Amino acid sequence: MQSIVIVSTRPGAGKTALAAALVELVRRDGRTAGYFKAFEANDIPPAASPDARFMGTMLGVADAAAGASLGGTALLGVLDGQPFDRTAVIEAARRAGATKDVVFVEGGSTLSEGLACGLSAPELAEALDAKVIAIARYEGEAIVDEALAARNVVGDRLLGVVVNGVPRGRWDATVRRLRSFFQAREVPFLGALPFEETLAAVTVQQLADHLGGQIMNSADRASEIVENFMVGTVVLGKASDYFRRMSRKAVIAHGSRPDMHLAALETDTRCLVLAGNIVPNPIVLARAEEEDVPIIMVKQDTLAVLEQIEELFPTARFAVPANVPLLADLVAANLDLGAIRAPAGAAS
């Protein structure tokens, strides 16, 4: 069994997405792959881990699970001097990969997350005799500092660094510089992944769940993919012309603006998000049912909705089942995966 810990250098870098793609690629090679999330950095029960549920249900990965909840309750116990026994987590990770050729263990959202409980990426790797992949999200050239930190923290167990989300317009020059820089400093570089707008999508149901909203109609369309967002506030000119600027979109508007709702429904809209906890106007609801466009009613105001959507996208960007094969193709084309995709028994 080959064990690989995947860790982010910062939240939202894309470690769950990378794990999903790697599971898909290993299975394409005719080998078996397991997945285990070491912990949730909150008080979500391990059995309810959204990442583990996604991997288990959507990808059909047996034994996908999370090991522990390291939210406020657990950390308060550690601070009060109560020992945290990580043994159960390590044993569960081993079980997840016991009958697999490769097991991918998802670590923390930073290099240090989990340290107080003995579950940081280096500690997981040591306990599981695993290699580590560190994924960093590209936000300019300063990304190299995060990669160097990963090398310093993980040491010889670092299988390599992946830089995610490089803009297509800067692709060639950026990847060339990164490769040269890492090679000169002996940092293993698996490669970079481009930002793909077509993969930057969530489903209507994901959006509703994240916002704590209620789908008022057309629940059978909850699996529709939303690729863009528009806000219906003050619009100069005809509102429907404004909304035609984007397709496959969610429109966020206050519940008291039926004019905006009806204008959005004249265009390619995947759902309406109505802020302010206001029941939809009966005319709007009837039109939405006629067009088969779900309405999500939420309690927050419009600004709060936008802030929550901004939080959603880095973490849910690839968590759409239909996107996993596309992402796997992207990973296979751009990353050096020889150490992972080697025939069974060939990789150490």
C-alpha positions in Angstrom: 0.0 0.0 0.0 1.2 3.5 -0.9 0.1 6.3 1.4 0.1 9.9 0.3 -0.9 12.9 2.5 -2.3 15.9 0.7 -2.0 19.2 2.5 -2.7 22.8 1.6 -0.5 25.8 2.2 -3.6 27.9 2.9 -7.3 27.3 3.0 -9.1 26.9 -0.4 -6.0 25.8 -2.3 -7.8 22.7 -3.8 -6.6 19.7 -1.8 -10.0 17.9 -1.9 -10.2 18.5 -5.6 -6.7 17.2 -6.2 -7.5 14.1 -4.1 -10.6 13.4 -6.2 -8.7 13.7 -9.4 -5.9 11.4 -8.2 -8.4 8.8 -7.1 -9.9 8.9 -10.5 -6.6 8.6 -12.3 -5.4 5.6 -10.1 -8.7 3.9 -10.9 -8.2 4.5 -14.6 -4.9 2.7 -14.3 -6.8 -0.4 -13.1 -5.6 0.0 -9.5 -7.6 0.6 -6.3 -7.6 3.8 -4.4 -8.8 4.8 -0.9 -9.5 8.2 0.7 -9.4 9.3 4.3 -9.8 12.8 5.7 -7.7 13.0 8.8 -9.9 15.6 10.6 -12.4 18.4 10.2 -11.1 21.7 11.6 -14.5 22.4 13.3 -17.1 20.6 15.4 -18.7 18.7 12.4 -18.9 15.0 13.4 -16.5 12.9 11.4 -19.5 10.9 9.9 -20.9 14.2 8.5 -17.7 15.4 6.9 -18.8 17.0 3.6 -15.5 16.1 1.9 -15.6 12.4 3.0 -19.3 12.2 2.0 -18.5 13.6 -1.4 -15.7 11.2 -2.0 -17.6 8.2 -0.7 -21.0 8.9 -2.3 -20.1 10.6 -5.5 -16.9 8.8 -6.4 -17.9 5.5 -4.9 -14.8 5.2 -2.8 -15.3 2.6 -0.1 -14.1 3.5 3.4 -14.0 7.2 2.7 -14.3 8.8 6.1 -13.0 11.5 8.4 -11.1 10.7 11.6 -11.7 13.4 14.1 -13.3 16.8 14.7 -10.7 19.4 15.8 -13.1 22.3 16.4 -13.4 24.5 19.5 -14.5 21.6 21.7 -11.5 19.4 21.0 -9.0 22.3 21.2 -10.4 23.6 24.4 -9.9 20.2 25.9 -6.2 20.2 24.7 -5.8 23.7 26.2 -7.2 22.5 29.5 -4.6 19.7 29.6 -6.7 16.8 28.4 -4.6 14.5 26.2 -5.8 14.0 22.6 -5.4 10.4 21.5 -4.7 10.4 17.8 -4.3 6.6 17.7 -7.9 6.0 16.5 -7.3 8.5 13.6 -4.1 6.8 12.5 -5.6 3.3 12.7 -8.7 4.5 10.8 -6.4 5.9 8.1 -4.6 2.6 7.8 -7.9 0.7 7.5 -9.0 3.0 4.7 -6.0 1.9 2.7 -5.5 -1.6 3.9 -7.0 -3.3 0.8 -6.0 -0.5 -1.6 -3.0 0.1 -3.8 -3.0 3.7 -2.9 -4.7 5.7 -0.1 -4.9 9.5 -0.2 -5.1 11.0 3.3 -6.3 14.6 3.3 -4.5 16.7 5.9 -5.0 20.2 7.1 -5.7 23.5 5.2 -2.3 24.8 6.3 1.0 23.2 7.1 0.5 23.6 10.8 -3.2 22.8 11.2 -3.7 19.8 13.5 -0.3 20.3 15.2 -1.8 20.7 18.7 -3.4 17.2 18.4 -0.5 15.5 16.6 -2.2 15.5 13.3 -0.3 18.0 11.2 0.9 16.9 7.8 4.5 16.0 8.9 3.1 14.0 11.9 0.5 12.2 9.7 3.2 11.3 7.2 5.5 10.0 9.8 2.9 7.9 11.5 1.7 6.4 8.2 5.1 6.2 6.5 3.6 8.4 3.8 4.8 10.9 1.2 3.3 14.4 1.2 1.9 16.5 -1.7 1.6 20.2 -0.8 -0.8 22.2 -2.9 -0.7 26.0 -3.1 -3.1 28.4 -4.8 -1.4 30.8 -7.2 -1.9 34.4 -6.1 1.3 35.9 -7.5 5.0 35.1 -7.4 4.9 35.1 -3.5 3.6 31.6 -3.8 7.2 30.4 -3.8 7.5 31.3 -0.1 4.7 28.8 0.7 6.4 26.1 -1.4 9.7 26.7 0.4 7.9 26.5 3.7 6.4 23.2 2.7 9.8 21.8 1.9 11.2 23.0 5.2 8.3 21.7 7.3 7.8 18.3 5.5 11.5 17.6 4.7 12.4 14.4 2.8 8.8 13.1 2.8 7.7 15.8 0.4 6.8 14.1 -2.8 6.2 17.4 -4.5 4.5 20.8 -4.7 1.5 21.6 -6.9 0.6 25.2 -7.8 -3.1 25.5 -8.5 -5.0 28.2 -10.4 -2.4 29.8 -12.7 -4.1 32.2 -15.1 -4.0 31.0 -18.7 -2.7 34.4 -19.9 0.4 34.0 -17.7 0.7 30.3 -18.0 4.0 29.8 -20.0 6.1 32.4 -18.3 4.8 31.6 -14.8 5.3 27.8 -15.0 8.8 28.3 -16.6 9.9 30.6 -13.7 8.4 28.3 -11.0 10.1 25.2 -12.5 13.5 27.0 -12.7 13.2 28.4 -9.2 12.2 25.1 -7.6 14.9 23.2 -9.4 17.6 25.5 -8.3 16.5 25.1 -4.7 15.9 21.4 -4.9 12.2 21.6 -4.2 10.3 18.8 -5.9 7.8 20.4 -8.3 5.0 18.2 -9.6 3.7 21.0 -11.8 1.0 23.6 -12.0 -2.7 23.6 -12.8 -4.4 26.3 -14.8 -7.5 28.2 -13.7 -10.3 26.7 -15.7 -13.5 28.8 -15.8 -15.6 25.9 -17.0 -14.7 24.0 -13.7 -15.5 27.0 -11.5 -19.0 25.9 -10.8 -21.3 24.8 -8.0 -24.8 23.2 -8.1 -28.0 24.9 -7.1 -28.2 22.5 -4.1 -24.7 23.3 -3.0 -25.5 27.0 -3.1 -28.7 26.5 -1.1 -26.9 24.4 1.5 -24.1 26.8 1.9 -26.4 29.8 2.3 -28.8 27.9 4.6 -31.6 28.6 2.1 -34.8 27.0 1.2 -35.5 25.8 -2.4 -39.1 26.9 -3.0 -39.8 25.2 -6.3 -38.3 23.0 -9.0 -36.3 20.8 -6.6 -35.6 18.4 -9.4 -33.4 21.1 -10.9 -31.2 21.3 -7.8 -28.3 19.5 -9.6 -28.1 22.2 -12.2 -24.6 23.7 -12.4 -24.2 27.5 -11.7 -21.1 29.0 -13.4 -21.7 32.7 -12.9 -23.3 35.1 -10.5 -25.1 38.5 -11.0 -26.6 40.9 -8.6 -30.0 42.5 -9.3 -29.9 46.0 -7.7 -30.0 49.3 -9.5 -29.8 48.7 -13.3 -29.5 51.4 -15.9 -31.6 50.5 -18.9 -33.7 47.4 -19.4 -33.0 44.9 -16.7 -33.4 41.9 -19.0 -30.6 43.2 -21.3 -28.4 43.5 -18.2 -29.1 39.9 -17.2 -28.4 38.6 -20.7 -24.7 39.5 -20.3 -24.1 36.2 -18.5 -25.5 32.7 -19.0 -25.8 29.7 -16.7 -26.0 32.1 -13.7 -27.5 32.6 -10.3 -29.1 36.0 -9.8 -29.0 37.4 -6.3 -31.6 40.0 -5.5 -33.6 41.2 -2.5 -36.9 39.5 -2.1 -38.7 42.8 -2.4 -37.7 43.3 -6.1 -40.1 41.2 -8.2 -39.2 43.4 -11.2 -35.6 42.1 -11.0 -36.8 38.6 -10.5 -39.0 38.6 -13.5 -36.4 40.2 -15.7 -33.8 37.5 -14.7 -36.3 34.8 -15.6 -36.4 36.1 -19.1 -32.7 35.1 -19.5 -30.6 32.0 -19.0 -30.8 31.7 -15.3 -30.1 28.6 -13.2 -31.6 29.9 -10.0 -32.8 33.0 -8.2 -31.4 33.7 -4.7 -33.9 36.0 -2.9 -32.4 37.8 0.2 -34.2 39.2 3.2 -36.3 36.2 4.2 -39.2 37.4 2.0 -41.6 34.8 0.4 -41.5 35.2 -3.4 -44.2 37.2 -5.1 -46.9 34.8 -6.4 -46.4 36.0 -9.9 -42.6 35.5 -9.7 -43.1 32.0 -8.2 -45.6 31.0 -10.9 -43.2 32.2 -13.6 -40.2 30.4 -12.0 -42.2 27.2 -11.9 -43.2 27.7 -15.6 -39.5 28.2 -16.5 -38.4 25.4 -14.2 -36.0 27.8 -12.4 -35.5 27.1 -8.6 -35.9 30.0 -6.2 -33.7 29.9 -3.1 -35.1 32.0 -0.2 -32.5 33.0 2.3 -32.6 35.0 5.6 -29.4 37.1 5.0 -29.3 40.5 3.3 -27.8 40.7 -0.2 -24.4 41.8 1.0 -24.1 38.9 3.4 -25.2 36.5 0.6 -22.4 37.8 -1.6 -19.8 37.4 1.1 -20.9 33.8 1.7 -20.7 33.0 -2.0 -17.2 34.4 -2.0 -16.3 31.9 0.8 -18.0 29.0 -1.1 -16.1 29.1 -4.3 -12.6 28.2 -3.3 -13.8 25.1 -1.4 -16.6 23.9 -3.7 -15.1 24.8 -7.1 -14.6 21.2 -8.2 -17.1 19.4 -5.9 -19.5 18.7 -8.8 -19.4 15.0 -9.8 -19.5 15.8 -13.5 -16.4 17.8 -13.1 -14.2 15.1 -11.6 -13.2 13.4 -14.9 -12.5 16.8 -16.5 -10.3 17.7 -13.5 -8.5 14.3 -13.7 -7.7 15.0 -17.4 -6.3 18.4 -16.4 -4.2 16.9 -13.6 -2.9 14.1 -15.9 -1.9 16.6 -18.6 0.0 19.0 -16.3 1.4 17.1 -13.3 4.3 14.6 -13.1 2.6 11.7 -11.5 5.1 8.9 -12.2 5.5 8.2 -8.5 1.8 7.8 -8.0 0.7 6.1 -11.3 3.4 3.6 -11.3 2.3 -0.1 -11.5 1.4 -1.8 -8.3 4.6 -2.7 -6.3 6.8 -0.3 -8.3 6.4 2.7 -6.1 8.1 2.8 -2.7 
